[in-house]
Amino acid sequence: MKTVRRLLYRDIVASVAFVAAAFLSLFFFIDFVDALDGVGRNGRTIGDAVLATLLEVPGHFYELLPISVLIGAIYALARMAQSSEYTILRTSGLAPTRALSLLAVLGVGFGLVTFVTGDFVAPACERESVLLQARTGGGLKFDGSGAWLKEKRRTPEGERNYSVNVAGASAGGELVGIRIFGFDADGGLRQRIQAAEGHVGSDGTWTLRDAEVTDWPRPDDPDPRVSVRRVPSLAWPSTLTASVVAAAVLPLSTMSTLELWRYSAHLSDQEQATQPYRIRFWRKALYPLACLVMVALALPFAYLHARAGSVSLKVFGGVMLGISFVLLNNLSGHIGMLRGWTPWVAAATPSLLYLLMSMGAFAWLVRYR
């Protein structure tokens, strides 16, 4: 059995590596051509374009690995079926359940690679890509009105709700265009803080430079005058830590599974919508299992006779299956948000559907073919 395992694993891993390399080469070329458009602006060089493109590779590898597993496994198994190698293995005692268990172990291995890449390598590279874009592009400007954060906490004046707006980030990583609006328990505006730039400490304290603080009096305040003061440096304590701010201003691709969970918990504590982040969390948590589904989906191709179609036709079928899985996986997330589905149901539906389909095809082929 060790010989059979070595034969299957060697052929499938080699095929998957070849398909993944082909996909990554194609995406690298596309990203590099796109990055060349910014060369010469703000001192951006060819080296910066190459580095930015290389930093995108782990993210593409994470997204494409399940499809590469499907195509590579189909190619390897279909080739073995065409050359009668798999038929010899079956007549030598390789039962269908044993073949399924061997491929399941391989699928778990690919899933671990997907998890490590998606939770550690890709987020770190995405953060470096954002910082590189900020350095070479003169900073970052967030879309629309900027990034908004919300905080609720108790102060000596009573309960306060704070809405924080950040316009962008400087080339040095500082937050710029900061506006903080403080509301009382009745929804009345009581304070506004504007600062040219600032940064967030590890303890959640915001250090704001060149700040303007405007305080509005309460209705029962004997002095009805509005207070306006300018402060060169202002320390604003907050529960909005650096990790929360980073989650709000950086792309979701820079967040690991644990960070997505923590950020969605923060939004829930602040009574904000969490559905998109919950679905994103479950999709990221369950995505490594897609590799297990892909190898299960590829196994029925080993039981198709060579006269049922050439290897190229079967690989084309695998490509179509992979594309349909990606489309359904993305579509289920949007439908889940529109329909208000339970997040884990919206995230798990595509994988469960394709797993049932693969097991049904596998059982039918073993029984009737």
MARVO-520024 format. One record per residue (C-alpha): residue in one letter; chain; x, y, z. Coordinates in nm, 2 decimals, decimal comma. Each point is the difference from the previous one (the first is absolute). Example, Ala and Ser with C-alpha at 12.3 -4.5 7.8 and 13.67 -1.06 7.14 Angstrom:
+---------+--------+--------+--------+--------+
! residuo ! cadena !     px !     py !     pz !
+---------+--------+--------+--------+--------+
!       A !      A !   1,23 !  -0,45 !   0,78 !
!       S !      A !   0,14 !   0,34 !  -0,07 !
+---------+--------+--------+--------+--------+
This chain:
+---------+--------+--------+--------+--------+
! residuo ! cadena !     px !     py !     pz !
+---------+--------+--------+--------+--------+
!       M !      A !   0,00 !   0,00 !   0,00 !
!       K !      A !   0,29 !   0,23 !   0,05 !
!       T !      A !   0,09 !  -0,04 !  -0,36 !
!       V !      A !  -0,35 !   0,09 !  -0,11 !
!       R !      A !  -0,01 !   0,30 !   0,23 !
!       R !      A !   0,34 !   0,12 !  -0,13 !
!       L !      A !  -0,12 !  -0,04 !  -0,36 !
!       L !      A !  -0,32 !   0,19 !   0,05 !
!       Y !      A !   0,14 !   0,28 !   0,21 !
!       R !      A !   0,30 !   0,05 !  -0,23 !
!       D !      A !  -0,21 !   0,03 !  -0,31 !
!       I !      A !  -0,27 !   0,22 !   0,15 !
!       V !      A !   0,24 !   0,23 !   0,19 !
!       A !      A !   0,21 !   0,05 !  -0,32 !
!       S !      A !  -0,31 !   0,08 !  -0,21 !
!       V !      A !  -0,14 !   0,24 !   0,26 !
!       A !      A !   0,34 !   0,18 !   0,03 !
!       F !      A !   0,01 !   0,03 !  -0,38 !
!       V !      A !  -0,35 !   0,14 !  -0,02 !
!       A !      A !   0,06 !   0,24 !   0,29 !
!       A !      A !   0,32 !   0,12 !  -0,16 !
!       A !      A !  -0,17 !   0,06 !  -0,33 !
!       F !      A !  -0,28 !   0,20 !   0,16 !
!       L !      A !   0,24 !   0,21 !   0,21 !
!       S !      A !   0,21 !   0,07 !  -0,30 !
!       L !      A !  -0,30 !   0,13 !  -0,19 !
!       F !      A !  -0,12 !   0,22 !   0,29 !
!       F !      A !   0,35 !   0,12 !   0,06 !
!       F !      A !   0,03 !   0,12 !  -0,36 !
!       I !      A !  -0,34 !   0,17 !   0,02 !
!       D !      A !   0,08 !   0,17 !   0,33 !
!       F !      A !   0,34 !   0,11 !  -0,11 !
!       V !      A !  -0,14 !   0,16 !  -0,32 !
!       D !      A !  -0,25 !   0,18 !   0,21 !
!       A !      A !   0,27 !   0,12 !   0,25 !
!       L !      A !   0,21 !   0,14 !  -0,28 !
!       D !      A !  -0,27 !   0,27 !  -0,05 !
!       G !      A !   0,13 !   0,17 !   0,32 !
!       V !      A !   0,37 !  -0,01 !  -0,08 !
!       G !      A !   0,15 !   0,35 !   0,00 !
!       R !      A !  -0,26 !   0,15 !   0,22 !
!       N !      A !   0,11 !   0,12 !   0,35 !
!       G !      A !   0,33 !  -0,17 !  -0,05 !
!       R !      A !  -0,14 !  -0,34 !  -0,06 !
!       T !      A !   0,25 !  -0,23 !  -0,18 !
!       I !      A !  -0,01 !  -0,33 !  -0,19 !
!       G !      A !   0,13 !  -0,17 !   0,32 !
!       D !      A !  -0,30 !   0,14 !   0,19 !
!       A !      A !  -0,23 !  -0,14 !  -0,26 !
!       V !      A !   0,17 !  -0,35 !   0,02 !
!       L !      A !  -0,02 !   0,00 !   0,38 !
!       A !      A !  -0,36 !   0,11 !   0,00 !
!       T !      A !  -0,08 !  -0,28 !  -0,25 !
!       L !      A !   0,19 !  -0,26 !   0,21 !
!       L !      A !  -0,19 !   0,10 !   0,31 !
!       E !      A !  -0,33 !  -0,09 !  -0,18 !
!       V !      A !   0,12 !  -0,35 !  -0,08 !
!       P !      A !  -0,09 !  -0,16 !   0,35 !
!       G !      A !  -0,35 !   0,14 !  -0,02 !
!       H !      A !  -0,05 !  -0,15 !  -0,35 !
!       F !      A !   0,15 !  -0,33 !   0,11 !
!       Y !      A !  -0,25 !  -0,01 !   0,29 !
!       E !      A !  -0,30 !   0,07 !  -0,22 !
!       L !      A !   0,11 !  -0,23 !  -0,28 !
!       L !      A !   0,12 !  -0,30 !   0,19 !
!       P !      A !  -0,33 !  -0,19 !   0,02 !
!       I !      A !  -0,06 !   0,04 !  -0,37 !
!       S !      A !   0,36 !  -0,11 !  -0,07 !
!       V !      A !  -0,06 !  -0,30 !   0,22 !
!       L !      A !  -0,31 !  -0,09 !  -0,20 !
!       I !      A !   0,16 !   0,04 !  -0,34 !
!       G !      A !   0,32 !  -0,17 !   0,10 !
!       A !      A !  -0,17 !  -0,29 !   0,17 !
!       I !      A !  -0,23 !  -0,05 !  -0,30 !
!       Y !      A !   0,29 !   0,01 !  -0,24 !
!       A !      A !   0,20 !  -0,25 !   0,20 !
!       L !      A !  -0,28 !  -0,24 !   0,06 !
!       A !      A !  -0,14 !   0,02 !  -0,36 !
!       R !      A !   0,35 !  -0,07 !  -0,13 !
!       M !      A !   0,04 !  -0,30 !   0,22 !
!       A !      A !  -0,34 !  -0,13 !  -0,11 !
!       Q !      A !   0,09 !   0,06 !  -0,37 !
!       S !      A !   0,32 !  -0,20 !   0,04 !
!       S !      A !  -0,18 !  -0,27 !   0,20 !
!       E !      A !   0,22 !   0,06 !   0,30 !
!       Y !      A !  -0,30 !   0,07 !   0,22 !
!       T !      A !  -0,17 !  -0,32 !  -0,14 !
!       I !      A !   0,30 !  -0,20 !   0,11 !
!       L !      A !  -0,01 !   0,16 !   0,34 !
!       R !      A !  -0,37 !  -0,09 !   0,03 !
!       T !      A !   0,06 !  -0,36 !  -0,10 !
!       S !      A !   0,29 !  -0,01 !   0,25 !
!       G !      A !  -0,24 !   0,07 !   0,29 !
!       L !      A !  -0,04 !   0,38 !   0,01 !
!       A !      A !  -0,36 !   0,02 !   0,12 !
!       P !      A !  -0,20 !   0,32 !  -0,07 !
!       T !      A !  -0,02 !   0,09 !   0,37 !
!       R !      A !   0,37 !  -0,05 !   0,03 !
!       A !      A !   0,07 !   0,23 !  -0,29 !
!       L !      A !  -0,24 !   0,26 !   0,15 !
!       S !      A !   0,18 !  -0,02 !   0,33 !
!       L !      A !   0,35 !   0,04 !  -0,17 !
!       L !      A !  -0,12 !   0,31 !  -0,19 !
!       A !      A !  -0,17 !   0,14 !   0,32 !
!       V !      A !   0,33 !   0,00 !   0,18 !
!       L !      A !   0,16 !   0,18 !  -0,30 !
!       G !      A !  -0,29 !   0,25 !   0,00 !
!       V !      A !   0,06 !   0,07 !   0,37 !
!       G !      A !   0,36 !   0,07 !  -0,08 !
!       F !      A !  -0,09 !   0,25 !  -0,27 !
!       G !      A !  -0,25 !   0,15 !   0,24 !
!       L !      A !   0,27 !   0,06 !   0,26 !
!       V !      A !   0,21 !   0,17 !  -0,27 !
!       T !      A !  -0,30 !   0,22 !  -0,09 !
!       F !      A !  -0,06 !   0,09 !   0,37 !
!       V !      A !   0,37 !   0,09 !   0,07 !
!       T !      A !   0,01 !   0,21 !  -0,32 !
!       G !      A !  -0,33 !   0,17 !   0,06 !
!       D !      A !   0,04 !   0,08 !   0,37 !
!       F !      A !   0,37 !   0,08 !   0,02 !
!       V !      A !   0,18 !   0,05 !  -0,33 !
!       A !      A !  -0,26 !   0,18 !  -0,22 !
!       P !      A !  -0,11 !   0,25 !   0,27 !
!       A !      A !   0,36 !   0,10 !   0,08 !
!       C !      A !   0,07 !   0,05 !  -0,37 !
!       E !      A !  -0,32 !   0,20 !  -0,05 !
!       R !      A !   0,10 !   0,23 !   0,28 !
!       E !      A !   0,34 !   0,05 !  -0,15 !
!       S !      A !  -0,16 !   0,07 !  -0,33 !
!       V !      A !  -0,22 !   0,27 !   0,15 !
!       L !      A !   0,29 !   0,16 !   0,18 !
!       L !      A !   0,20 !  -0,01 !  -0,33 !
!       Q !      A !  -0,29 !   0,16 !  -0,18 !
!       A !      A !  -0,01 !   0,27 !   0,27 !
!       R !      A !   0,37 !   0,07 !  -0,03 !
!       T !      A !   0,02 !   0,01 !  -0,37 !
!       G !      A !  -0,34 !   0,17 !  -0,06 !
!       G !      A !   0,04 !   0,28 !   0,25 !
!       G !      A !  -0,24 !  -0,16 !   0,25 !
!       L !      A !  -0,34 !  -0,16 !  -0,02 !
!       K !      A !  -0,34 !   0,16 !  -0,05 !
!       F !      A !  -0,30 !  -0,21 !   0,10 !
!       D !      A !  -0,29 !  -0,03 !  -0,23 !
!       G !      A !  -0,31 !   0,22 !   0,05 !
!       S !      A !  -0,01 !   0,20 !   0,32 !
!       G !      A !   0,28 !  -0,20 !   0,16 !
!       A !      A !   0,00 !  -0,27 !   0,26 !
!       W !      A !  -0,26 !   0,02 !   0,29 !
!       L !      A !   0,03 !  -0,15 !   0,34 !
!       K !      A !  -0,24 !   0,00 !   0,29 !
!       E !      A !   0,05 !  -0,02 !   0,37 !
!       K !      A !  -0,22 !   0,00 !   0,31 !
!       R !      A !   0,14 !   0,06 !   0,34 !
!       R !      A !  -0,08 !   0,16 !   0,34 !
!       T !      A !   0,16 !   0,33 !   0,10 !
!       P !      A !  -0,02 !   0,22 !   0,30 !
!       E !      A !  -0,26 !   0,20 !  -0,19 !
!       G !      A !  -0,21 !  -0,32 !  -0,06 !
!       E !      A !  -0,03 !  -0,24 !  -0,29 !
!       R !      A !   0,16 !   0,13 !  -0,32 !
!       N !      A !  -0,02 !  -0,13 !  -0,36 !
!       Y !      A !   0,30 !   0,08 !  -0,22 !
!       S !      A !   0,01 !   0,00 !  -0,38 !
!       V !      A !   0,35 !   0,01 !  -0,14 !
!       N !      A !   0,08 !   0,08 !  -0,36 !
!       V !      A !   0,35 !  -0,05 !  -0,16 !
!       A !      A !   0,06 !   0,15 !  -0,35 !
!       G !      A !   0,31 !  -0,19 !  -0,08 !
!       A !      A !   0,36 !  -0,09 !   0,10 !
!       S !      A !   0,33 !   0,17 !  -0,07 !
!       A !      A !   0,30 !  -0,16 !  -0,16 !
!       G !      A !   0,15 !  -0,05 !   0,35 !
!       G !      A !  -0,31 !  -0,20 !   0,12 !
!       E !      A !  -0,16 !   0,29 !   0,20 !
!       L !      A !  -0,37 !   0,05 !  -0,01 !
!       V !      A !  -0,10 !   0,33 !  -0,16 !
!       G !      A !  -0,32 !   0,20 !  -0,01 !
!       I !      A !  -0,13 !  -0,12 !   0,33 !
!       R !      A !  -0,34 !   0,11 !   0,12 !
!       I !      A !  -0,16 !  -0,11 !   0,33 !
!       F !      A !  -0,37 !   0,08 !   0,09 !
!       G !      A !  -0,12 !  -0,06 !   0,35 !
!       F !      A !  -0,37 !  -0,04 !   0,07 !
!       D !      A !  -0,18 !  -0,03 !   0,34 !
!       A !      A !  -0,25 !  -0,26 !   0,09 !
!       D !      A !  -0,28 !   0,20 !  -0,16 !
!       G !      A !   0,18 !   0,03 !  -0,33 !
!       G !      A !   0,10 !   0,36 !   0,04 !
!       L !      A !   0,34 !   0,11 !  -0,14 !
!       R !      A !   0,23 !   0,10 !   0,29 !
!       Q !      A !   0,35 !  -0,01 !  -0,13 !
!       R !      A !   0,19 !   0,01 !  -0,33 !
!       I !      A !   0,37 !  -0,06 !  -0,04 !
!       Q !      A !   0,18 !   0,06 !  -0,32 !
!       A !      A !   0,36 !  -0,08 !  -0,05 !
!       A !      A !   0,24 !   0,02 !  -0,30 !
!       E !      A !   0,16 !  -0,34 !   0,09 !
!       G !      A !   0,06 !  -0,25 !   0,28 !
!       H !      A !   0,07 !  -0,35 !   0,09 !
!       V !      A !  -0,15 !  -0,27 !   0,22 !
!       G !      A !   0,21 !  -0,15 !   0,28 !
!       S !      A !  -0,01 !  -0,37 !   0,11 !
!       D !      A !  -0,22 !   0,09 !   0,30 !
!       G !      A !  -0,26 !   0,18 !  -0,22 !
!       T !      A !   0,11 !   0,35 !   0,08 !
!       W !      A !  -0,02 !   0,23 !  -0,30 !
!       T !      A !   0,28 !   0,26 !  -0,03 !
!       L !      A !  -0,14 !   0,29 !  -0,21 !
!       R !      A !   0,21 !   0,28 !  -0,13 !
!       D !      A !  -0,11 !   0,35 !  -0,09 !
!       A !      A !  -0,35 !  -0,07 !   0,15 !
!       E !      A !  -0,30 !   0,23 !   0,03 !
!       V !      A !  -0,24 !  -0,09 !   0,28 !
!       T !      A !  -0,36 !   0,15 !  -0,01 !
!       D !      A !  -0,23 !  -0,06 !   0,30 !
!       W !      A !  -0,37 !   0,08 !   0,00 !
!       P !      A !  -0,17 !   0,07 !   0,33 !
!       R !      A !  -0,28 !  -0,21 !   0,14 !
!       P !      A !  -0,35 !   0,14 !   0,00 !
!       D !      A !   0,01 !   0,04 !   0,38 !
!       D !      A !   0,35 !   0,16 !  -0,01 !
!       P !      A !  -0,01 !   0,36 !   0,14 !
!       D !      A !   0,27 !   0,11 !  -0,25 !
!       P !      A !  -0,14 !  -0,04 !  -0,35 !
!       R !      A !   0,32 !   0,09 !  -0,18 !
!       V !      A !   0,17 !  -0,25 !  -0,24 !
!       S !      A !   0,36 !  -0,07 !   0,10 !
!       V !      A !   0,26 !  -0,02 !  -0,28 !
!       R !      A !   0,36 !  -0,07 !   0,08 !
!       R !      A !   0,31 !  -0,11 !  -0,20 !
!       V !      A !   0,24 !  -0,26 !   0,14 !
!       P !      A !   0,34 !  -0,08 !  -0,15 !
!       S !      A !  -0,01 !  -0,35 !   0,13 !
!       L !      A !  -0,31 !  -0,18 !   0,15 !
!       A !      A !  -0,02 !  -0,34 !   0,16 !
!       W !      A !  -0,35 !  -0,14 !  -0,06 !
!       P !      A !  -0,06 !  -0,33 !   0,20 !
!       S !      A !  -0,22 !  -0,25 !  -0,19 !
!       T !      A !  -0,09 !  -0,36 !  -0,02 !
!       L !      A !   0,07 !   0,01 !  -0,37 !
!       T !      A !   0,33 !  -0,17 !   0,00 !
!       A !      A !   0,25 !  -0,02 !  -0,29 !
!       S !      A !  -0,12 !  -0,34 !  -0,11 !
!       V !      A !  -0,36 !   0,13 !  -0,02 !
!       V !      A !   0,10 !   0,31 !  -0,20 !
!       A !      A !   0,21 !  -0,21 !  -0,23 !
!       A !      A !  -0,29 !  -0,23 !  -0,06 !
!       A !      A !  -0,22 !   0,30 !  -0,09 !
!       V !      A !   0,24 !   0,18 !  -0,23 !
!       L !      A !   0,19 !  -0,29 !  -0,17 !
!       P !      A !  -0,14 !  -0,25 !  -0,25 !
!       L !      A !  -0,17 !  -0,31 !   0,14 !
!       S !      A !   0,27 !  -0,21 !  -0,17 !
!       T !      A !   0,25 !   0,12 !   0,26 !
!       M !      A !  -0,20 !  -0,16 !   0,29 !
!       S !      A !   0,05 !  -0,35 !   0,13 !
!       T !      A !  -0,29 !  -0,22 !   0,11 !
!       L !      A !   0,05 !   0,09 !   0,37 !
!       E !      A !   0,02 !   0,37 !  -0,09 !
!       L !      A !  -0,33 !  -0,02 !  -0,19 !
!       W !      A !  -0,16 !  -0,16 !   0,30 !
!       R !      A !   0,13 !   0,26 !   0,24 !
!       Y !      A !  -0,11 !   0,29 !  -0,23 !
!       S !      A !  -0,35 !  -0,14 !  -0,05 !
!       A !      A !  -0,02 !  -0,04 !   0,39 !
!       H !      A !   0,10 !   0,36 !   0,03 !
!       L !      A !  -0,27 !   0,11 !  -0,25 !
!       S !      A !  -0,25 !  -0,21 !   0,19 !
!       D !      A !   0,09 !   0,17 !   0,33 !
!       Q !      A !  -0,04 !   0,34 !  -0,17 !
!       E !      A !  -0,34 !  -0,10 !  -0,14 !
!       Q !      A !   0,12 !   0,02 !  -0,36 !
!       A !      A !  -0,08 !  -0,24 !  -0,29 !
!       T !      A !   0,21 !  -0,31 !   0,02 !
!       Q !      A !  -0,16 !  -0,22 !  -0,27 !
!       P !      A !   0,26 !   0,07 !  -0,27 !
!       Y !      A !   0,29 !  -0,06 !   0,23 !
!       R !      A !  -0,15 !  -0,31 !   0,15 !
!       I !      A !  -0,05 !  -0,15 !  -0,34 !
!       R !      A !   0,35 !   0,10 !  -0,10 !
!       F !      A !   0,13 !  -0,17 !   0,32 !
!       W !      A !  -0,18 !  -0,33 !  -0,07 !
!       R !      A !   0,10 !   0,01 !  -0,36 !
!       K !      A !   0,37 !   0,04 !   0,10 !
!       A !      A !  -0,03 !  -0,26 !   0,28 !
!       L !      A !  -0,16 !  -0,26 !  -0,23 !
!       Y !      A !   0,19 !   0,08 !  -0,32 !
!       P !      A !   0,29 !  -0,25 !   0,08 !
!       L !      A !  -0,27 !  -0,28 !   0,00 !
!       A !      A !  -0,06 !   0,08 !  -0,37 !
!       C !      A !   0,32 !  -0,19 !  -0,08 !
!       L !      A !  -0,16 !  -0,31 !   0,15 !
!       V !      A !  -0,31 !   0,05 !  -0,21 !
!       M !      A !   0,21 !   0,05 !  -0,31 !
!       V !      A !   0,19 !  -0,33 !   0,03 !
!       A !      A !  -0,33 !  -0,18 !   0,07 !
!       L !      A !  -0,14 !   0,17 !  -0,31 !
!       A !      A !   0,30 !  -0,12 !  -0,21 !
!       L !      A !  -0,02 !  -0,37 !   0,11 !
!       P !      A !  -0,30 !  -0,10 !  -0,22 !
!       F !      A !   0,21 !   0,09 !  -0,31 !
!       A !      A !   0,23 !  -0,29 !   0,08 !
!       Y !      A !  -0,29 !  -0,24 !  -0,05 !
!       L !      A !  -0,09 !   0,13 !  -0,35 !
!       H !      A !   0,12 !  -0,22 !  -0,27 !
!       A !      A !   0,25 !   0,15 !  -0,24 !
!       R !      A !  -0,25 !  -0,03 !  -0,29 !
!       A !      A !  -0,24 !   0,22 !   0,20 !
!       G !      A !   0,22 !   0,30 !  -0,09 !
!       S !      A !   0,35 !   0,11 !  -0,04 !
!       V !      A !   0,21 !   0,15 !   0,28 !
!       S !      A !  -0,03 !   0,35 !  -0,14 !
!       L !      A !  -0,38 !  -0,03 !   0,00 !
!       K !      A !   0,00 !  -0,11 !   0,36 !
!       V !      A !   0,24 !   0,29 !   0,10 !
!       F !      A !  -0,23 !   0,24 !  -0,18 !
!       G !      A !  -0,29 !  -0,14 !   0,21 !
!       G !      A !   0,21 !   0,05 !   0,31 !
!       V !      A !   0,07 !   0,37 !  -0,10 !
!       M !      A !  -0,37 !   0,05 !  -0,04 !
!       L !      A !  -0,08 !  -0,16 !   0,33 !
!       G !      A !   0,27 !   0,22 !   0,17 !
!       I !      A !  -0,14 !   0,32 !  -0,15 !
!       S !      A !  -0,36 !  -0,09 !   0,09 !
!       F !      A !   0,12 !  -0,07 !   0,36 !
!       V !      A !   0,17 !   0,34 !   0,03 !
!       L !      A !  -0,31 !   0,18 !  -0,15 !
!       L !      A !  -0,24 !  -0,18 !   0,24 !
!       N !      A !   0,23 !   0,06 !   0,29 !
!       N !      A !   0,00 !   0,38 !  -0,06 !
!       L !      A !  -0,37 !   0,00 !  -0,09 !
!       S !      A !  -0,10 !  -0,17 !   0,32 !
!       G !      A !   0,17 !   0,26 !   0,21 !
!       H !      A !  -0,19 !   0,28 !  -0,18 !
!       I !      A !  -0,33 !  -0,19 !   0,02 !
!       G !      A !   0,06 !  -0,07 !   0,37 !
!       M !      A !   0,04 !   0,37 !   0,07 !
!       L !      A !  -0,31 !   0,09 !  -0,20 !
!       R !      A !  -0,22 !  -0,27 !   0,15 !
!       G !      A !   0,15 !   0,02 !   0,35 !
!       W !      A !   0,10 !  -0,37 !   0,01 !
!       T !      A !   0,19 !  -0,14 !   0,29 !
!       P !      A !   0,37 !   0,08 !  -0,08 !
!       W !      A !   0,14 !  -0,35 !   0,02 !
!       V !      A !  -0,28 !  -0,13 !  -0,22 !
!       A !      A !   0,07 !   0,25 !  -0,27 !
!       A !      A !   0,37 !  -0,08 !   0,02 !
!       A !      A !  -0,03 !  -0,38 !   0,01 !
!       T !      A !  -0,28 !  -0,05 !  -0,26 !
!       P !      A !   0,22 !  -0,01 !  -0,31 !
!       S !      A !   0,25 !  -0,25 !   0,15 !
!       L !      A !  -0,27 !  -0,22 !   0,13 !
!       L !      A !  -0,19 !   0,00 !  -0,33 !
!       Y !      A !   0,31 !  -0,09 !  -0,20 !
!       L !      A !   0,10 !  -0,27 !   0,25 !
!       L !      A !  -0,34 !  -0,16 !  -0,03 !
!       M !      A !   0,02 !   0,02 !  -0,38 !
!       S !      A !   0,35 !  -0,16 !   0,00 !
!       M !      A !  -0,11 !  -0,28 !   0,24 !
!       G !      A !  -0,31 !  -0,07 !  -0,21 !
!       A !      A !   0,20 !  -0,02 !  -0,32 !
!       F !      A !   0,26 !  -0,22 !   0,17 !
!       A !      A !  -0,27 !  -0,24 !   0,14 !
!       W !      A !  -0,17 !  -0,02 !  -0,34 !
!       L !      A !   0,32 !  -0,07 !  -0,19 !
!       V !      A !   0,12 !  -0,27 !   0,24 !
!       R !      A !  -0,34 !  -0,17 !   0,00 !
!       Y !      A !  -0,09 !   0,01 !  -0,37 !
!       R !      A !   0,32 !   0,06 !  -0,19 !
+---------+--------+--------+--------+--------+
